[in-house]
């Protein structure tokens, strides 16, 4: 099925000119065309339309998935009030604190599942890191997130960096904008014909406002053409 995703502003890649009323035409797991909504809607009248508020951008990249998912525990909030009463709602890290939790592989997997939902709710589509716990790897694969090697750098095409140059990384954080000077530095991939249908929409006027408002302003995250997060 053809689906047109359109927003008030579309930013196809880091450094590209914003397109007011832009749209992305998706078929299956690929982008077919990118352009003005009116033009694409006229050319593909039978396409389903999803209208979003704000700015539509490439999905975001977060570094340090091993630290975020295998060295941090996310309490089962709000589903398990007993656990939250005992542990609180905030993520728990540090060897001593984790030793006290007597973590099992199953518990790590459930924690990672909750963390991936938090990432999707921030417009994240890819993470870097080396995951060693099978249940964590399974949770990430099922989430739809792309896992890249730890050596990956923002200099890759579409991620907002300068190819060939090393980049310093902020401490691992669920926030893809942590340590970034611009929102575009967190972009992963580009929105163009033939590219994977992998993008996010944020309730912000433009990329600068997005950086100021933060990734939790995400209203939708699409990976492989599937709507994996939608703000309720």
N, C-alpha and C positions, 0 to 999 in steps of 0.2 A: 504494500500500500504506500502511495505517495503521501508525505506529510510536509506541510509548510509550517515552519516555526518562524514567527515574526515578532519583532520587538520594536520599541520606539527608536532604538539606536542599535546598530550592528557594528562590531569591531572584529574584522576577519582575522587579524594577526597583529602581533606586536609591530608598531610603527605604521600600520595601515591607516588610511583616512576613514574616520567613522562614517557609516552610511545611515542616515535617518530613514526610518521605515524599512530597514533591510530585512531580508528573509533568507532562510536556509531551506532548500528543498531536499528532503531525505527519502531514500528508498532503501528498505532493508537496513543494512548497517553502514551505508555510504551516503555521502553528500552528492547529489546530482547537479545542483546549481546553487549559486549564491548571487543575490541581486536585489533590486527594489521589489517589495512585496507586490505592488500592483502589476508589475511586469510578469512576475512568476505566476501570480494567480490567474492572469489572463492566458498565459501559455499552458497552464495545467489546471483547468477549471474543475477537474474531478479530485484534486488533491485535498485531503483533510487539512484544515488550518488550525493551528494552535497559536493563539495570540498571548503574548507575555508583556508585562509591564517592564520598563527599564531598559537595560543594556544586555545584549546577547554577545557573548565572547567565546573564544576557545576555552575549554575546561582548564583547570588549574593543576599545578604540580606541587607536591609536598615532598620534602626530603626527609630521610631518617626513619623510614617505616619500621626498621628493626627496633629502634628505640621506642617508637610510638606504640607498636603493637606487641612486642615481645619483652619489653622492659617497663611497660606501664600497664596498670590494671584499671579498667573502667567499671566501677560499681554498676549494678543492675538497677539504674534509676530511670524512671520511677516504678518499674515493674515489681521490684522486690523491696518493699519498705523496711523489712527486717535487716537486710544487708545495708541499706542506706543509713538506718539508725545506728548500726555498728561501725560502719566505715566512713559515712558521709557520702556526698554525691560527687566529689572531685576526684579526678584521676590520681592514682597512687603509683609512685615510682620510688626507686632507691632500693638497694639490695636488702637492707635490713627490714624495711617495711614489707617487701614482697616475700621474704622468707617467712615472716609471720603469717602470711596468708595461706601458706602451704599450697602453692599453685600446682595444679595438675594440667595436663595437656588439654583436657576438655574445658577447664576453666579459662585457660588462655584463649582457646578458640571462641568461646562465648564472649569474652572481653573484646577480642578482635572484631567480632561481628558488630558489637555495639560501636566500636571505634570507626569502622568503615561507614556506618550510617552517619556518624558525625562528619566524616570527611565528605561524603556525598552531599550532605546538607550545607557544605561550604563550597560547592562547585568543583570539588577535586575529582579529577578523572585518572590521575596517575601518581604513583609514589616511587621513590627510590629506596633501595635497601636490600639486604640479604636476609631473607626469612628462613629460619631453621626449624621452627616448630610446625609439624605437619598440619595440625588443626588450624593454625594461624594462616598458613598458606592457603588452605581450603577456603577459609572465610574470605580471604582477599579475592581469590579467583571467583568465588560465587558472587561477590559484590559487583564484579565487572571492572574494578580498578586495574589499570595496567601497572605491572611491577617492572621497574627498570633497575639495572645494576647500580650499586653504590657510586660507581665512578661517573655516572651521568652528570652532566653539567648544563647550566642554562644556555650554553652555546649551541645546543642542538637546535635544529631548524624549528622555528616557531615558538621557542620557549623564552625569547626575549633577551638573549645574551648575544655576545659577540663570538662567533665560531672561532675556535682555536685558542681562546683566552680562558685561563683558569678563573674561577669565581669563588669567593668565600661564601660559606653557607652559614645561616643562622642556626642556633640550637634547634633541634627537632621540635616541631609544634604542629598541632592540628590546624593552626592558622596559616594558610598558604601565603599570606602577605607579611608574615613576621620577618623583619629584617629587610624588607623590600623597599626600594625608593619609589617604585611605580607599580601599579597593578599588572602592567604588561610583563614585568619580569617573572611573574608566576604563570604566564600562559604556557600551555603545552599543546603544540600542534597548531594548525592553521585551518581556517574554514574556506575550503575551495572544492571545486568539482573533483570527485574521485577520492577525496580524503575521508578518513573514518568519521562517521556521524557522532562526534564527541564534543559537546559544548555545554555551556551553562548560561543561565540568565539571572541577572541580579537587579534588585529594586533600587537602581541608582541611575542618575542622569547621564553619566559618562564615566570613563575609567578613573579619572581623578576623584570623582565623588565616590566611586566604588572603593578606592583605597581608603578613603576617609570613613566610609560607613562600615567597611569590613565585609569579609566573606560570608558572615552569617546573614547578610541581606540576600543570599541566594534564594530564588523562587523555584528554580528547576535545574536539574542536571540530567543530561542525556548522554548515554554511552552505548555504542553499537546500535544507535537508532532507537534505543529503549529509554523511556522516561523512568529513571531510577530514583529520582527525588523530585517531589513537588511539595512546596510549602502549603500547608493546610490553612 
